[in-house]
Amino acid sequence: MVLLKNAGKTLPLDPARTRKVAVIGPLTQTVYTDWYSGGLPYRVTPLDGIKARLGSGASVTATEGVDRIALKEVTTGKYVSAGTGAGAALKVGATAAGDTEKFDVFDWGQGVLTLRSVANGKYVGYNWSTFVNDQDQPNGWFVMQQFKLEEQPDGTYAARYAGYEKAHDWSGPNHYLTVGPDGTLTLGSPTAEGAARFTKEVVADGARGAAEAAKGADAAVVVVGSMPFINGREDHDRTSMALAEGQSELIKAVRAANPNTIVVVQNSYPTTLNWEQANVPAIVWTSHAGQETGNALADVLFGAVNPAGRLTQTWYRSESDLPDILEYDIVKAQRTYLYYKGDPLYAFGHGLSYTSFRYGPLRLSSGTIGADGTVTVSVDVTNTGSRAGQEVVQLYGHQRASRDPQPVKELHAFQKVSLKPGQTRTVSLKVRAADLAHWDVTRNKWVVESATHDIMVGSSSADIRRKAALRVRGETIPARDLSKPTRAVDFDDYQGVELVDESKARGDAVGASAGDWIEFAGSALNARTFTAQVARPAAGTASVQIRAGDPVRGRLLGTATVPSTGDKYAYTTVTAPLTGATGKQDVYLVFTGDLRISSFTLG
């Protein structure tokens, strides 16, 4: 578990003084299985764990903080009923709203809901013919327990079925619920216009009930997060990293009612918790951790365990801090802690403790090493707090100058050290020069450059405590030699191109369109001819311009015409004379039409 925030030493809670606790949220009374987890032999929910920790003399109030609703069909004025036995079909027919007509609504974000029947505690889903309440939790490859209640202009609602098989054409066009002649709910309309209309009666307001439960409590623990089969699965991507809208509103309602609010986020991925970070005193993160989740959470909340988890991802403030999901170039897109230059919500390696740690001066066994050398980095770490705890000492490096783009920071080593209050231990971490190597695209090999590296240690990639310089005696990357055959994919920079297959059997090539370009920086030229292996499936011709210094305004050294080859895998050789291709130049290949280029020479 990771302690994300702990303002004013809100945590750990003192079990002797914290005798009235409100445990709130949609994940308080469940332990979800995940996609590849086994069956659980037993389940200790967050509520169970907190109750067990406080004992029988404490007052523990529990609410899931979800709305309880009834749906009345407009035409007949009758309610949707769920059977009390598992597997009964949902029908419109009841004249009053008893337990069989009530559903608890769980919000998983972006309008997606699950409906749990009050009659039997089972979730409603589609069984390929009707809708039934028969599942302990949403599950399966086609998660068939998902719905959206879409408000219409007249204030009524159409129920949209949002099961995952509806993303496939073969499942048919109908997304909306209709009512059959006998009252059975069926999947009968492709549009909201043809759907049954319902009024939504809120029997119990989840946020209001949560606020009431939180008032006067010594602490309010709000457990929110994801449903693994809905929010964290392959083939169906979320378009937001935020909490579900209803969960966010729940936290705000509880925080307004009780300033001593602790938020527990239980999911499998970074979440944008900007409001929570600014307004909630304490935040804990955990994954879907299995049957002992509740006991483990209670251990952390009440101080039996001092948390020492650290984040293995960068947690961003917004989706706008990230490139498109299909952008895999982390260098150019400045993605991950390695290249991101912004201010993250929580940095890679972040994680707080119930105690504090002081770092002494950084010591290097040597200030200079060769390309095959090793340096030992040592630092004294002292527990300056009143509790025993574990610090994760993280060692990062940064190469100050290079022919190639370098990470802002790169983790090279770490060590978890346990310290009693007042105790000091020396942490020693070894770094090989080979660990500081990077890939040289000019020669297709790993290289240790002659350079000065900043060696940094701290509690996270953003919390650097000590720094020292290390000089590495390696090699100098020579100027590119484009007189030898050069793979087009070994460029230094680019605009617009794609990496494509050179053939059906093997190899990579560059796929380009008009206006795209690739750069080969620092090239030593003494050339008269450009030769390239190219393919163009489209009719007509395109061209490759060879420019120096800039892809638009740079001096034009030559132009090669690319004819149609009839197939993207049918390559031909094209040539062009060059003028002024001498000296050290940044060479750009600029494309004026659709083509593929696998290799070239400037000879």
C-alpha positions as CSV (number, residue, x, y, z in Angstrom):
1,M,0.0,0.0,0.0
2,V,1.1,3.5,-0.8
3,L,0.5,6.5,1.4
4,L,-0.1,9.3,-1.1
5,K,-0.9,12.1,1.3
6,N,-0.9,12.6,5.0
7,A,-1.4,16.2,6.0
8,G,-1.2,17.1,9.7
9,K,-0.4,13.5,10.7
10,T,-4.0,12.5,10.1
11,L,-2.8,8.9,9.9
12,P,-2.2,6.6,11.6
13,L,-5.5,6.7,13.5
14,D,-5.2,5.9,17.2
15,P,-7.5,3.0,17.9
16,A,-7.8,4.0,21.6
17,R,-9.1,7.5,20.6
18,T,-10.9,6.7,17.4
19,R,-14.0,4.9,18.7
20,K,-16.6,6.2,16.2
21,V,-15.8,5.5,12.6
22,A,-17.8,5.9,9.4
23,V,-16.8,3.4,6.7
24,I,-18.2,4.7,3.4
25,G,-18.0,3.9,-0.3
26,P,-18.8,1.4,-3.0
27,L,-15.8,-0.8,-2.2
28,T,-16.2,-0.9,1.5
29,Q,-18.2,-4.1,1.6
30,T,-16.7,-6.2,-1.2
31,V,-13.4,-7.7,-2.3
32,Y,-13.4,-8.0,-6.1
33,T,-11.5,-10.7,-8.0
34,D,-9.5,-9.5,-10.9
35,W,-9.0,-10.8,-14.4
36,Y,-6.4,-13.4,-13.6
37,S,-6.9,-13.9,-9.9
38,G,-8.0,-17.2,-8.4
39,G,-11.1,-17.9,-6.4
40,L,-11.0,-16.4,-2.9
41,P,-11.3,-18.9,0.0
42,Y,-12.6,-16.1,2.2
43,R,-13.0,-12.3,1.9
44,V,-12.1,-9.7,4.5
45,T,-13.6,-6.4,3.3
46,P,-12.4,-3.0,4.4
47,L,-15.4,-2.8,6.7
48,D,-14.6,-6.2,8.2
49,G,-11.0,-5.3,8.8
50,I,-11.8,-1.9,10.5
51,K,-14.5,-3.5,12.7
52,A,-12.1,-6.3,13.8
53,R,-9.4,-3.8,14.5
54,L,-11.5,-1.6,16.7
55,G,-13.3,-4.3,18.5
56,S,-16.9,-4.6,19.9
57,G,-16.7,-1.5,22.0
58,A,-16.4,0.9,19.0
59,S,-19.1,2.4,16.9
60,V,-18.6,1.6,13.2
61,T,-21.2,3.0,10.8
62,A,-21.2,1.6,7.3
63,T,-22.8,2.8,4.0
64,E,-21.8,2.1,0.5
65,G,-22.8,5.7,-0.5
66,V,-24.7,4.6,-3.6
67,D,-28.2,5.6,-4.7
68,R,-31.0,3.2,-4.2
69,I,-33.6,3.6,-7.0
70,A,-36.8,2.3,-8.4
71,L,-37.7,2.5,-12.1
72,K,-41.3,3.1,-13.1
73,E,-42.3,2.5,-16.8
74,V,-44.1,5.6,-18.0
75,T,-46.8,4.1,-20.2
76,T,-48.2,1.6,-17.6
77,G,-47.1,3.4,-14.4
78,K,-45.7,0.1,-13.1
79,Y,-42.3,-0.7,-11.7
80,V,-39.5,-2.9,-12.9
81,S,-39.4,-6.0,-10.6
82,A,-36.5,-8.4,-10.1
83,G,-37.1,-11.9,-8.9
84,T,-35.9,-13.0,-5.5
85,G,-34.3,-16.1,-6.8
86,A,-31.2,-16.0,-8.9
87,G,-32.0,-16.0,-12.6
88,A,-35.5,-14.7,-12.6
89,A,-36.3,-12.4,-15.6
90,L,-36.8,-8.7,-14.8
91,K,-40.4,-7.5,-15.7
92,V,-42.5,-4.5,-15.5
93,G,-45.6,-5.1,-13.5
94,A,-45.5,-4.1,-9.9
95,T,-47.8,-1.3,-8.7
96,A,-45.7,-0.4,-5.6
97,A,-41.9,-0.3,-4.9
98,G,-40.9,-3.1,-2.5
99,D,-37.5,-4.6,-2.2
100,T,-37.9,-6.5,-5.4
101,E,-38.4,-3.2,-7.3
102,K,-35.3,-1.5,-5.8
103,F,-31.8,-1.4,-7.1
104,D,-28.5,-0.1,-5.8
105,V,-26.7,1.9,-8.4
106,F,-22.9,1.7,-8.6
107,D,-21.2,4.3,-10.7
108,W,-18.0,3.2,-12.6
109,G,-17.5,6.4,-14.6
110,Q,-18.5,8.0,-17.9
111,G,-22.1,7.0,-17.4
112,V,-21.6,3.3,-16.9
113,L,-23.6,1.8,-14.0
114,T,-24.2,-1.6,-12.5
115,L,-27.5,-2.4,-10.8
116,R,-27.6,-4.7,-7.8
117,S,-31.0,-6.0,-6.8
118,V,-32.1,-5.3,-3.2
119,A,-34.2,-8.5,-3.5
120,N,-31.3,-10.9,-3.5
121,G,-28.0,-8.9,-3.6
122,K,-27.2,-10.0,-7.1
123,Y,-26.2,-7.9,-10.1
124,V,-28.5,-7.5,-13.1
125,G,-27.2,-8.6,-16.4
126,Y,-28.1,-9.8,-19.9
127,N,-28.3,-13.5,-20.6
128,W,-28.6,-13.3,-24.4
129,S,-32.4,-13.2,-24.2
130,T,-33.6,-11.4,-21.1
131,F,-32.3,-9.4,-18.2
132,V,-31.8,-11.3,-14.9
133,N,-30.3,-10.6,-11.4
134,D,-28.0,-13.6,-10.9
135,Q,-24.3,-12.5,-10.6
136,D,-22.2,-11.9,-7.4
137,Q,-20.1,-9.3,-9.3
138,P,-19.7,-8.1,-12.9
139,N,-17.5,-10.7,-14.7
140,G,-16.7,-12.6,-17.9
141,W,-15.0,-11.6,-21.1
142,F,-18.2,-10.0,-22.3
143,V,-19.1,-8.0,-19.1
144,M,-22.9,-8.1,-19.4
145,Q,-23.8,-6.2,-16.2
146,Q,-23.3,-2.7,-17.5
147,F,-26.0,-0.1,-18.2
148,K,-26.4,3.6,-18.8
149,L,-29.5,5.5,-17.7
150,E,-29.8,8.3,-20.3
151,E,-32.0,11.2,-19.4
152,Q,-34.3,12.4,-22.2
153,P,-35.5,15.9,-22.9
154,D,-38.8,15.3,-21.1
155,G,-37.0,14.2,-17.9
156,T,-37.6,10.5,-18.3
157,Y,-34.9,7.9,-18.8
158,A,-34.0,5.4,-21.5
159,A,-32.0,2.4,-20.3
160,R,-29.1,1.6,-22.6
161,Y,-27.4,-1.7,-22.2
162,A,-23.6,-1.3,-22.3
163,G,-22.3,-4.8,-22.2
164,Y,-19.0,-5.3,-23.8
165,E,-20.2,-7.5,-26.6
166,K,-22.1,-4.5,-28.0
167,A,-18.8,-3.2,-29.4
168,H,-19.0,-6.0,-32.0
169,D,-21.2,-5.9,-35.0
170,W,-22.3,-9.5,-34.7
171,S,-24.2,-8.7,-31.5
172,G,-26.9,-6.9,-33.4
173,P,-28.0,-3.2,-33.5
174,N,-30.2,-3.1,-30.4
175,H,-28.8,-1.2,-27.5
176,Y,-31.9,0.0,-25.6
177,L,-34.3,-1.8,-23.3
178,T,-38.0,-2.3,-24.3
179,V,-40.9,-3.9,-22.6
180,G,-42.4,-7.1,-24.1
181,P,-46.1,-7.9,-24.2
182,D,-45.8,-9.8,-20.9
183,G,-43.8,-7.0,-19.3
184,T,-40.4,-8.7,-19.7
185,L,-37.5,-6.4,-20.3
186,T,-35.8,-7.2,-23.6
187,L,-33.1,-5.6,-25.8
188,G,-35.4,-4.3,-28.5
189,S,-34.4,-0.9,-29.9
190,P,-31.3,0.5,-31.6
191,T,-32.1,4.1,-30.5
192,A,-33.4,5.9,-27.5
193,E,-36.5,7.0,-29.5
194,G,-37.8,3.4,-29.6
195,A,-36.8,2.5,-26.1
196,A,-39.1,2.2,-23.1
197,R,-39.2,5.3,-20.9
198,F,-38.8,5.2,-17.2
199,T,-39.0,7.7,-14.3
200,K,-36.3,7.2,-11.8
201,E,-37.4,7.4,-8.1
202,V,-34.5,7.9,-5.7
203,V,-35.5,5.8,-2.7
204,A,-32.2,6.7,-0.9
205,D,-29.7,9.3,-1.8
206,G,-26.2,7.8,-1.4
207,A,-24.2,10.9,-1.0
208,R,-26.7,12.4,1.5
209,G,-26.7,9.2,3.5
210,A,-22.9,9.1,3.5
211,A,-22.7,12.7,4.8
212,E,-25.1,11.9,7.6
213,A,-23.0,8.8,8.5
214,A,-19.8,10.9,8.5
215,K,-21.2,13.7,10.8
216,G,-19.7,13.5,14.2
217,A,-17.5,10.5,13.5
218,D,-13.9,10.6,14.8
219,A,-12.9,9.6,11.3
220,A,-14.6,8.9,7.9
221,V,-12.9,6.4,5.7
222,V,-14.1,6.5,2.1
223,V,-13.1,3.6,-0.1
224,V,-13.5,4.2,-3.8
225,G,-11.9,2.9,-7.0
226,S,-12.4,0.5,-9.8
227,M,-14.3,-2.6,-10.8
228,P,-11.5,-4.6,-12.5
229,F,-13.8,-6.2,-15.1
230,I,-15.1,-2.8,-16.1
231,N,-12.4,-0.2,-15.5
232,G,-9.2,-2.1,-16.0
233,R,-9.4,-4.5,-18.8
234,E,-7.8,-5.1,-22.2
235,D,-9.8,-4.2,-25.4
236,H,-11.9,-1.5,-23.7
237,D,-10.0,1.7,-22.9
238,R,-11.1,4.5,-20.5
239,T,-11.0,8.0,-22.0
240,S,-10.5,9.5,-18.5
241,M,-8.1,8.8,-15.6
242,A,-10.5,10.4,-13.1
243,L,-12.5,8.7,-10.5
244,A,-16.1,7.9,-11.5
245,E,-18.2,11.1,-11.3
246,G,-20.4,9.7,-8.6
247,Q,-17.4,8.6,-6.5
248,S,-15.9,12.0,-6.7
249,E,-19.1,13.6,-5.6
250,L,-19.3,11.1,-2.7
251,I,-15.9,12.1,-1.4
252,K,-16.8,15.8,-1.6
253,A,-20.0,15.2,0.4
254,V,-18.2,13.3,3.1
255,R,-15.4,15.8,3.3
256,A,-17.9,18.6,3.7
257,A,-19.5,16.7,6.6
258,N,-16.3,15.6,8.3
259,P,-12.9,17.3,8.0
260,N,-11.2,14.1,9.3
261,T,-11.8,12.2,6.0
262,I,-9.4,9.6,4.7
263,V,-9.7,8.4,1.1
264,V,-8.7,4.9,0.1
265,V,-8.3,4.5,-3.6
266,Q,-8.4,0.8,-4.6
267,N,-7.6,0.3,-8.3
268,S,-4.9,-0.9,-10.7
269,Y,-3.7,2.3,-12.4
270,P,-2.8,6.0,-11.9
271,T,-5.8,8.2,-11.1
272,T,-6.1,12.0,-11.4
273,L,-6.9,13.0,-7.7
274,N,-6.4,16.7,-8.0
275,W,-9.4,17.8,-5.8
276,E,-8.7,15.1,-3.3
277,Q,-5.0,16.0,-3.1
278,A,-6.0,19.6,-2.4
279,N,-8.8,19.0,0.0
280,V,-8.6,15.6,1.7
281,P,-6.1,15.3,4.6
282,A,-5.0,11.7,3.9
283,I,-5.0,9.4,0.8
284,V,-4.0,5.8,0.6
285,W,-3.7,3.7,-2.5
286,T,-3.9,-0.1,-2.8
287,S,-4.5,-2.5,-5.6
288,H,-7.3,-5.2,-5.5
289,A,-5.2,-7.1,-3.1
290,G,-7.1,-10.3,-2.4
291,Q,-8.9,-11.9,0.5
292,E,-6.9,-10.1,3.3
293,T,-7.5,-6.6,1.9
294,G,-9.5,-5.5,4.9
295,N,-7.0,-6.6,7.5
296,A,-4.1,-5.1,5.5
297,L,-6.0,-1.8,5.2
298,A,-6.7,-1.7,8.9
299,D,-3.1,-2.4,9.7
300,V,-2.1,0.7,7.7
301,L,-4.9,3.0,8.9
302,F,-4.4,2.2,12.6
303,G,-0.6,2.1,12.5
304,A,0.1,-1.6,13.1
305,V,2.1,-1.3,9.8
306,N,4.0,1.7,8.6
307,P,3.4,1.9,4.9
308,A,6.5,1.7,2.6
309,G,5.0,1.1,-0.8
310,R,6.2,3.3,-3.7
311,L,4.6,4.1,-7.0
312,T,5.9,2.4,-10.0
313,Q,4.3,4.8,-12.4
314,T,4.0,8.6,-12.8
315,W,0.6,9.8,-11.7
316,Y,-0.3,12.8,-13.9
317,R,-2.7,15.7,-13.2
318,S,-4.6,15.4,-16.4
319,E,-5.1,13.4,-19.5
320,S,-3.7,16.4,-21.4
321,D,-0.3,15.7,-19.8
322,L,-0.2,12.5,-21.9
323,P,0.1,11.9,-25.7
324,D,-2.3,9.8,-27.7
325,I,-2.6,6.2,-26.3
326,L,-1.0,4.9,-29.5
327,E,2.0,7.1,-29.3
328,Y,4.8,4.8,-28.3
329,D,7.8,7.2,-28.7
330,I,8.3,8.1,-25.0
331,V,11.3,10.3,-25.9
332,K,9.7,12.6,-28.4
333,A,6.4,12.6,-26.5
334,Q,8.2,13.2,-23.2
335,R,6.4,10.4,-21.5
336,T,7.0,8.5,-18.2
337,Y,9.3,9.8,-15.5
338,L,12.3,9.3,-17.8
339,Y,11.4,12.2,-20.1
340,Y,8.4,14.0,-18.6
341,K,9.3,17.6,-17.7
342,G,6.0,18.7,-16.2
343,D,4.8,18.7,-12.6
344,P,3.1,15.3,-11.9
345,L,0.5,14.8,-9.2
346,Y,2.6,12.0,-7.7
347,A,6.0,11.3,-9.1
348,F,7.5,7.9,-10.0
349,G,8.8,6.4,-6.7
350,H,6.5,8.5,-4.5
351,G,5.3,7.1,-1.2
352,L,5.1,8.6,2.3
353,S,5.8,7.1,5.7
354,Y,4.6,7.7,9.3
355,T,8.1,8.7,10.2
356,S,10.8,10.9,8.6
357,F,14.2,10.2,7.2
358,R,17.4,12.3,6.9
359,Y,20.0,11.7,4.3
360,G,23.7,12.4,5.0
361,P,26.3,13.5,2.4
362,L,26.6,11.3,-0.7
363,R,29.9,9.4,-1.0
364,L,31.3,7.8,-4.2
365,S,34.0,5.2,-4.1
366,S,35.5,7.0,-7.0
367,G,34.7,10.2,-8.9
368,T,35.8,8.7,-12.2
369,I,35.3,5.3,-13.7
370,G,36.1,3.6,-17.0
371,A,33.6,2.1,-19.4
372,D,33.9,-1.2,-17.7
373,G,34.1,0.2,-14.2
374,T,31.8,0.2,-11.1
375,V,31.2,2.8,-8.5
376,T,29.8,2.3,-5.0
377,V,27.4,5.0,-3.9
378,S,27.0,5.3,-0.1
379,V,24.7,7.5,2.0
380,D,23.8,7.4,5.7
381,V,20.0,7.4,6.3
382,T,18.6,8.3,9.7
383,N,15.1,7.8,11.0
384,T,14.4,11.2,12.6
385,G,10.8,10.3,13.6
386,S,9.2,8.5,16.6
387,R,8.1,5.4,14.7
388,A,10.0,2.5,13.2
389,G,9.7,2.6,9.4
390,Q,11.2,1.5,6.1
391,E,12.7,4.0,3.6
392,V,13.2,3.1,0.0
393,V,16.5,4.8,-1.0
394,Q,16.3,5.4,-4.7
395,L,19.4,6.2,-6.9
396,Y,18.9,8.1,-10.1
397,G,21.3,9.2,-12.8
398,H,21.4,11.9,-15.5
399,Q,23.9,12.2,-18.3
400,R,24.6,15.9,-18.6
401,A,25.6,16.0,-22.3
402,S,25.3,13.5,-25.1
403,R,24.9,13.2,-28.8
404,D,21.5,11.6,-28.1
405,P,18.5,12.7,-26.0
406,Q,19.0,11.7,-22.4
407,P,16.4,11.0,-19.7
408,V,15.7,13.7,-17.1
409,K,16.3,11.0,-14.5
410,E,16.8,7.2,-14.7
411,L,16.5,4.8,-11.8
412,H,19.7,2.7,-11.5
413,A,19.3,1.1,-8.1
414,F,17.2,1.1,-4.9
415,Q,17.2,-0.5,-1.5
416,K,14.6,-0.7,1.2
417,V,16.1,-0.2,4.7
418,S,14.3,-0.7,8.0
419,L,15.1,1.8,10.7
420,K,14.1,2.2,14.4
421,P,13.6,5.7,15.7
422,G,16.9,7.5,15.9
423,Q,18.7,4.7,14.1
424,T,21.2,5.4,11.3
425,R,22.3,2.9,8.6
426,T,24.6,3.2,5.7
427,V,23.0,2.3,2.4
428,S,25.5,1.3,-0.3
429,L,24.4,0.9,-3.9
430,K,26.5,-0.2,-6.8
431,V,26.3,1.4,-10.3
432,R,28.2,-0.1,-13.3
433,A,29.2,2.2,-16.1
434,A,27.3,-0.3,-18.3
435,D,24.1,0.7,-16.4
436,L,24.7,4.2,-17.8
437,A,24.8,3.1,-21.4
438,H,22.2,4.0,-24.0
439,W,21.4,2.8,-27.5
440,D,23.3,4.5,-30.3
441,V,21.2,4.6,-33.5
442,T,24.2,5.6,-35.6
443,R,25.8,2.2,-35.2
444,N,23.1,0.1,-33.7
445,K,24.8,-0.8,-30.4
446,W,24.8,0.1,-26.7
447,V,27.4,2.8,-26.0
448,V,28.9,4.3,-22.8
449,E,29.8,7.8,-23.7
450,S,32.5,9.9,-22.1
451,A,30.4,12.2,-20.0
452,T,29.7,13.6,-16.6
453,H,26.7,12.0,-14.8
454,D,24.7,13.5,-12.0
455,I,24.2,10.7,-9.4
456,M,21.2,11.5,-7.2
457,V,19.6,9.7,-4.2
458,G,16.3,10.4,-2.6
459,S,12.8,9.2,-1.6
460,S,11.3,9.5,-5.1
461,S,12.2,10.8,-8.5
462,A,10.9,14.2,-7.4
463,D,12.3,14.1,-3.8
464,I,16.1,14.1,-4.4
465,R,18.0,14.6,-1.2
466,R,21.7,14.4,-2.2
467,K,23.6,14.7,-5.5
468,A,27.2,14.1,-6.7
469,A,29.1,14.1,-10.0
470,L,30.6,11.0,-11.6
471,R,32.9,11.3,-14.6
472,V,32.7,8.3,-17.0
473,R,35.6,7.6,-19.4
474,G,33.9,6.0,-22.3
475,E,33.8,6.8,-26.0
476,T,32.8,9.6,-28.3
477,I,30.1,8.8,-30.8
478,P,31.6,9.6,-34.2
479,A,29.8,11.5,-36.9
480,R,27.3,9.5,-38.9
481,D,28.7,7.8,-42.0
482,L,25.9,7.9,-44.6
483,S,28.2,6.6,-47.3
484,K,27.5,3.1,-45.8
485,P,24.0,1.6,-46.2
486,T,21.8,3.2,-43.5
487,R,18.5,1.8,-42.3
488,A,15.8,4.5,-42.6
489,V,14.4,3.5,-39.2
490,D,17.7,4.6,-37.6
491,F,16.8,8.2,-37.7
492,D,17.4,10.8,-35.0
493,D,14.2,12.7,-35.3
494,Y,11.1,12.7,-37.5
495,Q,7.7,14.2,-38.3
496,G,4.6,12.2,-39.3
497,V,6.2,9.0,-40.4
498,E,5.3,5.5,-39.2
499,L,7.4,2.4,-38.6
500,V,6.2,-0.3,-40.9
501,D,7.1,-3.9,-41.9
502,E,9.7,-4.0,-44.7
503,S,8.4,-7.3,-45.9
504,K,6.0,-10.0,-44.7
505,A,9.0,-12.0,-43.5
506,R,11.3,-9.6,-41.7
507,G,12.6,-6.1,-41.4
508,D,11.5,-2.6,-40.6
509,A,11.0,0.4,-42.9
510,V,9.7,3.9,-42.7
511,G,6.2,4.6,-44.1
512,A,5.8,8.3,-45.1
513,S,3.3,10.7,-46.6
514,A,3.6,14.1,-48.1
515,G,5.2,16.6,-45.7
516,D,6.8,13.9,-43.5
517,W,10.5,13.8,-42.8
518,I,13.3,12.0,-41.0
519,E,16.6,13.4,-39.7
520,F,20.1,12.0,-39.5
521,A,22.0,14.4,-37.3
522,G,25.7,15.1,-37.4
523,S,26.5,13.3,-40.6
524,A,29.9,13.6,-42.2
525,L,29.3,14.1,-46.0
526,N,31.4,13.9,-49.1
527,A,28.7,12.6,-51.4
528,R,27.7,13.0,-55.0
529,T,24.8,10.5,-55.2
530,F,21.7,9.5,-53.2
531,T,20.6,5.9,-53.5
532,A,17.6,4.4,-51.8
533,Q,15.4,1.3,-51.6
534,V,11.8,2.4,-51.9
535,A,8.3,1.1,-52.5
536,R,5.1,3.0,-53.6
537,P,1.9,1.0,-54.1
538,A,-0.1,3.9,-55.4
539,A,-0.2,5.1,-59.0
540,G,1.9,8.1,-60.1
541,T,5.1,9.3,-58.6
542,A,6.4,10.8,-55.3
543,S,9.8,12.1,-54.3
544,V,12.4,12.2,-51.6
545,Q,14.1,15.5,-51.1
546,I,17.5,15.5,-49.5
547,R,18.0,18.7,-47.5
548,A,20.7,20.0,-45.1
549,G,20.1,21.9,-41.8
550,D,16.3,22.1,-41.9
551,P,13.4,20.0,-43.4
552,V,11.7,23.1,-44.8
553,R,14.2,25.9,-45.3
554,G,17.3,23.8,-45.5
555,R,19.5,23.8,-48.6
556,L,18.2,21.3,-51.2
557,L,21.0,18.8,-52.0
558,G,19.0,16.7,-54.4
559,T,15.7,15.1,-55.2
560,A,14.9,11.4,-56.1
561,T,11.8,10.5,-57.9
562,V,9.9,7.4,-56.6
563,P,7.8,5.6,-59.2
564,S,4.8,3.4,-58.5
565,T,5.9,-0.2,-57.7
566,G,2.4,-1.5,-57.5
567,D,2.8,-3.1,-54.0
568,K,4.0,-1.9,-50.6
569,Y,6.4,-4.8,-50.5
570,A,7.8,-4.3,-54.0
571,Y,11.0,-2.3,-53.6
572,T,13.0,-0.6,-56.3
573,T,16.2,1.3,-56.3
574,V,16.1,5.1,-57.0
575,T,19.0,7.5,-57.3
576,A,19.6,11.2,-57.5
577,P,22.7,13.4,-58.0
578,L,23.7,15.6,-55.0
579,T,25.1,19.1,-55.0
580,G,26.9,20.6,-51.9
581,A,26.7,17.4,-49.9
582,T,30.0,18.0,-48.0
583,G,31.1,18.7,-44.5
584,K,29.3,17.9,-41.3
585,Q,25.5,18.3,-41.8
586,D,22.2,17.4,-40.3
587,V,20.6,15.6,-43.2
588,Y,16.8,15.5,-43.7
589,L,14.9,13.2,-46.0
590,V,11.6,15.0,-46.9
591,F,8.8,13.1,-48.6
592,T,6.3,14.5,-51.0
593,G,4.0,11.6,-51.3
594,D,3.0,8.2,-49.9
595,L,6.0,5.7,-50.0
596,R,8.1,3.3,-48.0
597,I,11.8,3.6,-47.6
598,S,13.9,0.8,-46.1
599,S,17.5,2.0,-46.6
600,F,19.7,4.5,-48.4
601,T,23.3,5.8,-48.9
602,L,24.9,9.1,-49.7
603,G,27.9,7.9,-51.7
